[in-house]
Amino acid sequence: MGRVRWLFHAGLWLVAILWLLLIPASQVLMGYRTFQVEGEARTRMAADRLSSYVSGRLGMWEFEEERLRNLTRDMLRGGEHHVRRVVLTTLDDQVVFEDDGAAEPLPWLTADIVDTVTDGRDTVARLRVSYSLHALVRPVQVAFLGGLVSMILLLYLGHYVVSRALDRALHEVERRGRQLTARIDELEATRQELAHQLTQREHDQRQLSRHSASLDMAGADFAHVAQLTTHHLQEPLRTILSYAQLLLRWHEGQGGDTGKSREYVEFIRGGVSRMKTQLRALSGYLALREADVSPSLMDLGVLMEDVAAAKARLLAEHGVTLEWGELPVVVSNRDRLHNVMAALVEVSVRWRDPGRRHRIHVQASAGPEHWMVRLADNGLPLDRRDPEHLFHLLVHDEPGHMAIGLAPARLTIFLLGGSLWAEEVEHGGACFCFTLPVPEE
């Protein structure tokens, strides 16, 4: 702050000194230029008048000193700058006349202007006129005094007014500087905290990447084991069933009791059949993640017609009515969505109410980011449909039998970008709802 104040006062003194110098200097320069124009004109007029006189008296002009002096005085009379001295000399420096003017306060402050006198053809003499420059000093004195007074006022105002305002401004700048420094310190602390958080986040992301890679490896291993299980267990099951049948034939050939044998073989056949069903369900579920889910433009109404045609026998056997209103055109995968709707229809028929005709109604509504499709029926209430296991891969159907649950349907909707869930219906029955995303334009 002291450095700024010192620079300010130095600037004030510099301006004041320049003011004292520039204003008088400009006055002197302009006055001297005016003097040169005036002096040269007056001297030229006097020289011309002498030349006219000399050309008329070629033989005797050098002897008319008083006459030449009077002519020169008449021509040089007037003007702002007084004539201090006039000297007329011949070409060989002989003085024809010399005339001194009135005394001046500053006799040394003069300027000489020389011109030539001719006889009409040749130069015969030189006229030297010394002018007093005292007239230039008076405006310079006034300008200097004015500049001095102005400088004193400027220094006073600068010291007592501007300096105080500058001090207040400097104090305010210093206060704001302290606040800014504190704010910078806070920002630096925040930056360090963010850097620490970013470092921790990068560490967490690396751990998450390692865990993700481990999970991917475990998932791949599980899928590999499941595929081996679903494919390679088929052959042992067929072998068990075949040898059970061969054992039954051999037992019949020996004439033994075949009733118990047939019963045992049927037990084996039922177990093998259930095992095959479970393996097919597991294999189909695992294959969903590798299936093509690329979307295309499709009409849900046309899709429902295909589903109704595919499940016509099931609907006719149980007297089920499948209906739908006006359905929109959506962007999704046709084959995957067909399988989902078929599975929902099968589950709805499985949980029909024996006491009334089963009806299934499909409708769709638009949302800001997705379509919602609802498949509602009038079957058994949701709490009687084993809701805890409804979305499992395998669910109990009839005593001793297993059926495919809604796990494949839920996974398919997830892969299509939506979600699947079940809701209660007010007057009995249940509603299966799923969403389909609206593609961004």
Secondary structure, 3 states (H helix, E strand, C coil): CHHHHHHHHHHHHHHHHHHHHHHHHHHHHHHHHHHHHHHHHHHHHHHHHHHHHHHHCCCCHHHCHHHHHHHHHHHHCCCCCCEEEEEEEECCCCEEEEEECCCCCCCCCEEEEEEEEECCCCEEEEEEEEEECHHHHHHHHHHHHHHHHHHHHHHHHHHHHHHHHHHHHHHHHHHHHHHHHHHHHHHHHHHHHHHHHHHHHHHHHHHHHHHHHHHHHHHHHHHHHHHHHHHHCHHHHHHHHHHHHHHHHHHHHCCCCHHHHHHHHHHHHHHHHHHHHHHHHHHHHHHHCCCCCCCEEEEHHHHHHHHHHHCHHHHHHCCCEEEECCCCEEEECHHHHHHHHHHHHHHHHHCCCCCCCCEEEEEEEECCCEEEEEEEECCCCHHHCCCCCCCCCEEECCCCCEEECCHHHHHHHHHCCCCEEEEECCCCCEEEEEEEECCCC
